[in-house]
């Protein structure tokens, strides 16, 4: 069994009228099957309302299924007594780092999770140092988080999760509130954690450029997984993606338009370097 496995996963939510009555049932996730292997970098794409964030919250047991099952490292997330174990295995990084940063000093914030887990004090500081180093923020350990940029805050939030030593990190649109440089820094950090530390990464995003280094990509629409494959396989299907109201990386779209105009280019070009080489 993979580190994250979903079988026929379904989740319903209720919408009430202004008086708080007459609830309507809506299905946010509909019988989803998913199998993520340890050490993989997985990206999940989808327009707003596709169900991708709802799926992410199931992986950390913030939500539990109304149908089917989700396992994290072979633990059933619906098991209340195993809730803490699930959250130690799968750490969550949210869109807004301010919602996740609690300490008045960076190193205190990063040490908060391990301290709550009962990790001995000397081990906490070792974890804090290693985690801050892993995200390139060791030089900021004595700073106040309020003085940091959005990208730096998000890297501190990631360090706080890494310090808890999860097997898997789920990032729910972690760059949505950042400028292009901040996005680049956070993505570089995530890729390094995946490659160097062997942490399984599940990235929920709507920025197409962020998924080109993933091992596999899943596309969601109306609670279903409607496409899956490698980034090259997914981005080779430009019209299909557009059907689900998704863009492709700009360089991929340019190559696609050139192909339509008769230029002999391979499908699924992902980077500027690939396009330059193909044209030359």
Backbone torsions as a table, in degrees:
resi	resn	phi	psi	omega
1	UNK	NA	139.8	179.7
2	UNK	-71.5	175.3	179.4
3	UNK	-65.4	-36.8	174.4
4	UNK	-126.4	124.1	178.7
5	UNK	-137.6	127.4	176.5
6	UNK	-116.2	138.0	177.3
7	UNK	-129.5	115.3	178.9
8	UNK	50.7	40.5	-175.3
9	UNK	-69.1	127.8	177.1
10	UNK	-134.0	147.1	178.3
11	UNK	-145.0	125.4	178.3
12	UNK	-107.7	146.2	171.5
13	UNK	-133.4	163.8	-173.9
14	UNK	-113.6	140.9	171.7
15	UNK	-116.6	132.0	-178.1
16	UNK	-108.8	157.4	175.3
17	UNK	-77.4	-178.6	-175.1
18	UNK	-61.8	-26.0	179.2
19	UNK	-85.1	0.4	-178.0
20	UNK	75.2	26.0	-178.2
21	UNK	-125.7	-178.8	177.2
22	UNK	48.5	62.8	-178.6
23	UNK	-67.2	138.1	172.0
24	UNK	-104.3	139.2	-180.0
25	UNK	-93.4	130.0	175.8
26	UNK	-121.8	144.4	-179.4
27	UNK	-102.1	111.7	-178.7
28	UNK	-84.8	-33.9	175.9
29	UNK	-131.1	135.0	-172.4
30	UNK	-128.1	97.4	173.4
31	UNK	52.2	57.5	-177.9
32	UNK	-89.9	133.1	171.8
33	UNK	-110.0	135.6	-176.9
34	UNK	-152.3	140.6	177.4
35	UNK	-141.3	108.6	-179.0
36	UNK	-108.8	124.9	-179.6
37	UNK	-86.2	151.3	-179.3
38	UNK	-59.8	135.6	177.9
39	UNK	88.8	-3.3	-179.9
40	UNK	-80.1	157.4	170.4
41	UNK	-112.8	109.9	-175.3
42	UNK	-112.8	137.6	174.4
43	UNK	-116.0	138.9	176.6
44	UNK	-120.4	122.0	-177.4
45	UNK	-110.9	158.4	174.7
46	UNK	166.0	149.8	177.7
47	UNK	-71.8	171.8	178.7
48	UNK	-58.8	132.8	-179.8
49	UNK	87.2	6.2	-177.8
50	UNK	-78.6	-18.0	179.8
51	UNK	107.2	0.5	-174.2
52	UNK	-67.5	-41.1	178.8
53	UNK	-70.6	-34.7	176.2
54	UNK	-63.0	-41.6	176.9
55	UNK	-62.4	-42.7	179.3
56	UNK	-58.7	-42.5	-178.0
57	UNK	-67.3	-24.4	174.8
58	UNK	-70.6	-31.9	-176.5
59	UNK	-69.9	-17.3	178.9
60	UNK	-113.2	9.4	-179.7
61	UNK	60.3	24.1	170.1
62	UNK	-71.5	-28.5	170.8
63	UNK	-125.7	150.1	175.4
64	UNK	-120.1	149.9	-173.1
65	UNK	-63.8	147.3	168.2
66	UNK	-92.9	-10.3	177.6
67	UNK	-154.2	147.1	177.7
68	UNK	74.8	-166.7	-172.6
69	UNK	-140.2	145.6	170.2
70	UNK	-128.6	129.0	178.6
71	UNK	-111.6	138.5	171.6
72	UNK	-117.4	112.8	-176.6
73	UNK	51.0	48.1	178.0
74	UNK	70.0	8.5	177.0
75	UNK	-100.7	128.4	178.3
76	UNK	-72.9	120.8	-175.8
77	UNK	-68.8	-15.3	178.7
78	UNK	-79.7	-8.9	-179.2
79	UNK	-80.7	108.2	-174.4
80	UNK	-60.1	-37.4	-177.6
81	UNK	-70.4	-16.6	-179.4
82	UNK	-102.2	9.0	-175.8
83	UNK	-55.5	-46.2	-178.1
84	UNK	-65.5	-37.6	178.6
85	UNK	-62.7	-43.0	179.8
86	UNK	-58.3	-44.7	-175.5
87	UNK	-75.0	-18.5	171.9
88	UNK	-77.7	-29.9	-179.7
89	UNK	-79.6	-36.3	-174.5
90	UNK	-126.2	109.4	178.9
91	UNK	-92.8	150.3	-174.3
92	UNK	-120.0	133.4	173.8
93	UNK	-118.2	125.8	-173.5
94	UNK	-96.7	175.7	-176.9
95	UNK	-62.6	-44.3	-175.4
96	UNK	-105.6	109.5	-177.2
97	UNK	-62.2	-25.4	-180.0
98	UNK	-63.3	-24.4	178.3
99	UNK	-77.7	-10.9	-174.0
100	UNK	-114.3	-15.2	-177.4
101	UNK	-94.3	123.4	-174.8
102	UNK	-113.2	-31.7	-173.4
103	UNK	-78.0	159.4	177.7
104	UNK	-90.1	-12.3	175.3
105	UNK	-128.4	142.1	-174.7
106	UNK	-53.1	-50.7	-174.7
107	UNK	-65.4	-32.4	177.2
108	UNK	-66.6	-40.0	-179.8
109	UNK	-63.5	-44.5	-178.6
110	UNK	-66.1	-31.6	-179.7
111	UNK	-81.7	-7.4	-174.3
112	UNK	-62.0	-46.5	-178.3
113	UNK	-62.4	-53.9	178.7
114	UNK	-58.6	-35.8	178.9
115	UNK	-63.0	-43.0	177.7
116	UNK	-64.2	-26.7	179.4
117	UNK	-80.6	-6.6	-179.5
118	UNK	83.7	21.0	178.3
119	UNK	-69.5	135.9	178.4
120	UNK	-56.9	147.0	-172.4
121	UNK	-53.6	-46.7	-177.3
122	UNK	-64.0	-32.7	178.1
123	UNK	-72.5	-32.9	178.6
124	UNK	-59.5	-49.0	-176.6
125	UNK	-66.5	-31.1	175.8
126	UNK	-66.6	-42.5	178.5
127	UNK	-66.2	-41.0	179.6
128	UNK	-58.6	-48.2	-178.2
129	UNK	-62.8	-45.4	-178.2
130	UNK	-65.2	-41.0	-177.8
131	UNK	-67.9	-44.2	178.6
132	UNK	-64.7	-36.6	177.8
133	UNK	-65.2	-40.8	-177.9
134	UNK	-62.8	-30.3	-178.9
135	UNK	-103.1	8.9	176.6
136	UNK	71.8	30.7	-176.4
137	UNK	-123.8	17.2	-177.0
138	UNK	-61.6	-35.3	-179.6
139	UNK	-69.0	-7.8	-177.8
140	UNK	-109.2	12.9	-171.5
141	UNK	-61.0	-29.5	-178.1
142	UNK	-94.7	1.5	-176.1
143	UNK	-83.4	160.5	171.5
144	UNK	-82.5	133.4	177.8
145	UNK	-56.2	-28.0	-179.6
146	UNK	-64.2	-21.6	-178.3
147	UNK	-89.4	-0.6	-175.4
148	UNK	-92.7	157.4	174.6
149	UNK	-74.9	170.7	179.7
150	UNK	-59.8	-43.0	-179.9
151	UNK	-65.5	-39.6	178.2
152	UNK	-66.2	-41.7	177.4
153	UNK	-60.1	-42.0	-178.8
154	UNK	-65.8	-35.4	177.3
155	UNK	-67.8	-34.8	175.0
156	UNK	-65.7	-41.4	178.2
157	UNK	-61.3	-40.9	177.5
158	UNK	-64.7	-42.0	178.5
159	UNK	-60.0	-39.0	178.8
160	UNK	-61.5	-35.8	177.4
161	UNK	-75.0	-43.3	-179.2
162	UNK	-60.1	-36.0	-178.3
163	UNK	-63.3	-20.1	178.1
164	UNK	-85.5	-1.2	177.0
165	UNK	55.0	52.3	175.8
166	UNK	-75.9	157.9	174.5
167	UNK	-79.3	-22.2	-172.6
168	UNK	-139.9	139.2	174.3
169	UNK	-119.6	127.6	177.2
170	UNK	-105.9	124.0	-178.6
171	UNK	-114.5	110.7	-175.8
172	UNK	-94.6	95.5	-177.7
173	UNK	48.1	56.6	-172.9
174	UNK	-69.8	-13.5	-176.8
175	UNK	-111.9	8.1	-174.0
176	UNK	-61.2	-29.2	-176.0
177	UNK	-103.4	13.0	-173.9
178	UNK	-108.5	157.8	173.7
179	UNK	-78.7	170.7	-176.4
180	UNK	-54.9	-40.0	179.3
181	UNK	-66.6	-42.1	177.7
182	UNK	-61.8	-41.2	178.1
183	UNK	-60.8	-43.6	-178.8
184	UNK	-62.8	-43.3	-179.6
185	UNK	-63.2	-45.7	-178.0
186	UNK	-65.3	-42.9	-179.5
187	UNK	-64.7	-39.6	177.1
188	UNK	-61.1	-42.3	178.1
189	UNK	-60.3	-46.0	-178.2
190	UNK	-63.4	-43.3	180.0
191	UNK	-64.0	-39.5	178.4
192	UNK	-64.6	-42.2	178.0
193	UNK	-60.0	-39.8	-179.6
194	UNK	-67.9	-46.7	-175.1
195	UNK	-76.7	-44.3	-171.8
196	UNK	-89.7	-35.2	-177.4
197	UNK	-99.4	-9.8	179.4
198	UNK	72.8	18.3	-179.4
199	UNK	-75.9	131.5	174.1
200	UNK	-69.2	131.3	-177.9
201	UNK	-119.9	129.9	172.2
202	UNK	-119.8	111.7	-174.6
203	UNK	-106.9	117.9	174.6
204	UNK	-97.4	123.4	-175.6
205	UNK	-155.2	163.1	168.3
206	UNK	-120.8	9.9	173.7
207	UNK	-92.7	111.5	-173.8
208	UNK	-62.9	-35.3	-177.4
209	UNK	-63.8	-19.6	-176.3
210	UNK	-78.8	-13.8	-171.9
211	UNK	-103.6	0.7	-173.3
212	UNK	-68.7	-17.6	179.6
213	UNK	-99.2	4.0	-179.7
214	UNK	-72.0	155.4	174.8
215	UNK	-74.7	-42.0	179.3
216	UNK	-142.1	151.3	179.7
217	UNK	-124.2	135.6	174.2
218	UNK	-117.4	132.5	177.7
219	UNK	-108.2	128.9	180.0
220	UNK	-109.9	146.9	174.7
221	UNK	-152.2	126.6	178.1
222	UNK	50.6	42.7	174.6
223	UNK	82.9	0.1	-179.7
224	UNK	-112.4	153.0	166.2
225	UNK	-87.5	114.7	-172.2
226	UNK	-105.0	-17.2	176.8
227	UNK	-146.2	145.2	171.8
228	UNK	-152.4	148.3	-179.0
229	UNK	162.4	-173.6	175.4
230	UNK	-72.6	161.7	177.5
231	UNK	-53.8	-39.8	-178.8
232	UNK	-65.6	-41.0	179.5
233	UNK	-65.2	-41.5	-178.6
234	UNK	-67.9	-47.1	-174.8
235	UNK	-79.3	-4.0	171.4
236	UNK	-75.4	-15.1	-174.9
237	UNK	-106.6	66.0	-173.7
238	UNK	-59.5	-48.5	-177.5
239	UNK	-64.3	-37.8	179.4
240	UNK	-62.0	-44.3	178.4
241	UNK	-63.4	-41.6	-179.9
242	UNK	-64.1	-30.1	176.3
243	UNK	-61.4	-32.7	178.7
244	UNK	-95.0	20.3	176.5
245	UNK	60.6	37.2	177.1
246	UNK	-117.4	148.2	175.7
247	UNK	-90.5	178.7	169.9
248	UNK	-125.2	163.2	176.0
249	UNK	-53.0	144.4	-174.7
250	UNK	-56.0	-39.9	-178.7
251	UNK	-67.4	-33.5	178.1
252	UNK	-67.6	-41.0	179.0
253	UNK	-65.7	-41.4	177.8
254	UNK	-60.6	-46.2	179.5
255	UNK	-62.6	-38.7	179.0
256	UNK	-62.8	-44.8	179.4
257	UNK	-65.8	-38.0	177.5
258	UNK	-64.7	-40.1	176.8
259	UNK	-60.2	-43.9	179.8
260	UNK	-63.3	-29.1	179.7
261	UNK	-84.1	1.4	174.9
262	UNK	104.3	0.5	178.5
263	UNK	-76.2	133.7	-177.1
264	UNK	-79.8	94.9	-179.8
265	UNK	-130.4	148.8	175.6
266	UNK	-71.4	157.7	176.9
267	UNK	-75.3	155.2	169.7
268	UNK	71.6	34.7	174.4
269	UNK	-68.2	132.0	-171.9
270	UNK	-111.8	-24.2	-175.9
271	UNK	-130.2	162.0	178.2
272	UNK	-61.1	-39.7	-178.8
273	UNK	-61.2	-41.6	179.3
274	UNK	-63.4	-40.5	-180.0
275	UNK	-66.5	-44.1	178.8
276	UNK	-59.4	-47.1	-180.0
277	UNK	-61.8	-40.8	-179.2
278	UNK	-66.7	-40.0	-179.7
279	UNK	-70.5	-33.7	-178.5
280	UNK	-77.7	NA	NA
